[in-house]
């Protein structure tokens, strides 16, 4: 697989993906706005939620994100953009097909959207029912079961951290119920 596409590409980042992952966590990124590090913004609780939920056995951070692969966890994004035409309202374009291609290629056990916003963008583009709640969705991403998590960013501080952690733990429980792996370590995944 190739790694990071050029910044203006509609293709998702494949840097933290490989075939056979337990879960691919999927956020959104605006076309031409790829961050240098994942989930590194002020107030973002992503790494804390990932560890606290039991999805990984050690507290990582954006500078050690590559260790996720050893735990069967991958990261990517659904690429979106706003298209502006003179005399018309801006239109959102969701680049589903590139994400679907990547998901088919890596064939994870589950795709977990890292917010209702991400899941909603995907659902709208795919003509699926919008998510009403967190947890397992009744539609798939390229044939892969889908799940929605509460967002980890500081913008979601209206939801308490314990509640967000409980909902992220639901994903860990869901994964454990699908394919018990024993203790998490890079050697066991």
Beta strands, then each sheet from edge to edge (+ up, - down):
strand 1: 23-30
strand 2: 73-83
strand 3: 91-94
strand 4: 110-113
strand 5: 135-141
strand 6: 144-148
sheet 1: 3+ 2- 1- 4- 6- 5+
end
